[in-house]
Amino acid sequence: MTHDVEPARVVLDSDDISRALTRLAHEVIERTHGADNLTIMGIPTRGASLAVRLADKIAAIQGSPVPCGALDVTMYRDDLRMRPARALLPTTIPPEGIEGRLVVLVDDVLFSGRTIRAALDALSEHGRPQAVQLAVLVDRGHRELPIRADYVGKNLPTSNLEIVQVRLREHDGVDEVSIERAV
């Protein structure tokens, strides 16, 4: 059964996304007291691209590089059997590792919290961070698990009938966040 979808409504454009990431970078630096022991880990696909951008913005402000990697959570998901099979994406841990470091997980949309729970499990396979924080571009609500983001680019209250689409130039050729509604 297919659902018709209303035309997408763009809620964040390229400039909005850039401003949100700049604000998040400043918030991370402020809360981590200079980001010296910081490692940024993005959740593929779009979370990994956002992590690189966030790490670059923090590095530009701080004047020194910030270790950045990607953490595939596919095999740690509790809904693996309910989703279509997909190829595993690479996990890349920076040379500094994560042991004893402050890790900021980055994802595009926070919804049920299940992806982040899977990310915490995946992260534990690679070491024991000093602490883990969460940065998301969009928090759309509807949590199923007690997980909240430390850094949020935009809170977008949505209904369960709405679909939040994040498009990034690295994958989609454009930077925008839109909401579509199944009718």
C-alpha positions in Angstrom: 0.0 0.0 0.0 1.5 3.3 -1.0 0.6 6.6 0.6 0.3 9.8 -1.3 2.6 12.5 0.0 1.9 16.2 0.2 4.6 18.4 -1.3 7.6 18.9 0.9 7.8 22.1 3.0 11.4 23.3 3.5 12.0 24.2 7.1 15.8 24.7 7.0 17.8 25.8 3.9 21.5 25.8 3.4 22.1 29.0 5.3 20.0 27.8 8.2 21.9 24.5 8.4 25.2 26.3 8.3 24.1 28.7 11.1 22.8 25.8 13.2 26.2 24.0 12.9 28.1 27.1 13.8 25.9 27.6 16.9 26.4 23.9 17.8 30.2 24.3 17.4 30.2 27.2 19.8 28.0 25.3 22.3 30.2 22.3 22.2 33.3 24.4 22.8 31.6 26.2 25.7 30.4 23.0 27.4 33.6 21.1 26.9 35.8 24.0 28.1 37.8 24.2 24.9 37.3 20.9 23.2 40.9 19.6 23.9 39.8 16.0 24.8 37.0 15.9 22.2 36.3 13.3 19.5 33.4 13.7 17.1 31.7 10.5 15.9 29.0 10.7 13.2 26.3 8.1 12.5 26.3 7.3 8.8 25.0 8.4 6.4 24.1 12.0 7.0 25.2 12.1 10.6 28.7 11.3 9.5 28.7 14.2 7.0 27.4 16.5 9.6 30.1 15.3 12.1 32.8 16.3 9.6 31.2 19.8 9.2 30.9 20.2 12.9 34.5 19.1 13.6 35.7 21.5 10.9 33.7 24.4 12.5 35.1 23.6 15.9 38.6 23.4 14.5 38.3 26.7 12.8 37.2 28.4 16.0 39.8 26.6 18.2 42.6 26.8 15.7 43.5 23.1 16.0 42.0 19.9 14.4 39.3 17.9 16.1 39.4 14.1 15.7 36.4 12.9 13.8 35.1 9.5 12.8 32.1 7.5 11.8 30.2 4.8 13.7 28.0 2.3 11.8 25.2 1.1 14.1 23.4 -1.3 11.7 24.3 -4.5 13.5 23.4 -3.0 16.9 19.8 -2.0 16.0 17.0 -3.7 17.8 14.8 -3.4 14.7 17.2 -5.2 12.4 14.7 -7.9 11.4 12.0 -5.4 10.7 14.0 -3.4 8.2 15.2 -4.2 4.7 18.8 -5.5 4.5 21.4 -2.9 3.9 25.1 -2.8 3.3 27.2 -2.1 6.4 28.9 1.3 6.3 32.4 1.8 7.4 33.2 2.6 11.0 36.3 4.8 11.3 37.8 5.5 14.6 40.3 8.4 14.7 43.9 7.5 15.6 43.4 9.1 19.0 40.7 6.5 19.7 37.8 7.1 22.1 39.2 5.7 25.3 39.0 8.3 28.0 37.9 11.0 25.6 34.7 13.1 25.5 32.8 11.7 22.5 30.1 13.8 20.8 27.8 11.5 18.7 26.3 13.4 15.7 23.1 12.4 13.8 20.8 14.2 11.4 17.4 13.5 13.1 16.5 12.4 16.6 13.2 10.6 16.6 12.6 7.4 18.6 16.0 7.3 20.2 16.7 3.7 18.9 19.5 4.7 16.6 21.3 6.5 19.5 20.8 3.5 21.7 22.4 1.3 19.0 25.2 3.9 18.7 26.0 3.7 22.4 26.3 -0.1 22.1 28.5 0.2 19.0 30.7 2.8 20.7 31.3 0.4 23.7 32.9 -2.0 21.2 35.7 0.5 20.5 36.6 1.7 24.0 35.3 3.5 27.1 34.9 7.2 26.6 35.1 9.6 29.5 31.6 10.8 28.6 29.3 10.7 25.6 27.2 13.6 24.4 24.7 13.9 21.5 24.4 16.5 18.8 21.5 16.4 16.3 20.6 18.7 13.5 16.8 18.1 14.1 14.9 16.8 17.1 11.4 15.9 16.0 10.2 14.4 19.2 8.3 11.1 19.7 10.9 9.4 21.8 10.5 5.7 22.6 13.6 5.6 24.8 14.8 8.0 27.6 17.4 9.7 25.3 17.8 13.4 24.8 20.2 15.5 22.8 22.7 17.8 24.5 23.0 20.0 21.4 20.1 20.6 19.0 20.2 22.5 15.7 16.4 22.8 15.4 13.4 21.4 17.4 10.7 20.5 14.9 7.5 19.2 16.6 6.0 16.8 14.1 3.2 14.3 13.9 3.8 10.6 13.3 2.3 11.1 9.8 5.1 13.5 8.9 8.5 12.5 7.4 11.5 14.7 8.1 13.9 14.6 5.1 17.5 15.8 5.6 19.3 16.4 2.3 23.0 17.2 2.3 25.1 18.3 -0.6 27.6 15.4 0.0 24.8 12.9 -0.7 21.9 14.8 -2.4 23.5 17.8 -4.0 21.6 20.3 -1.8 21.5 21.3 1.8 17.9 21.4 3.2 15.6 19.9 5.7 11.9 19.4 4.7 8.8 18.0 6.1 6.5 15.8 4.0 3.1 14.6 5.2 1.6 11.2 4.1 -2.0 11.7 3.2 
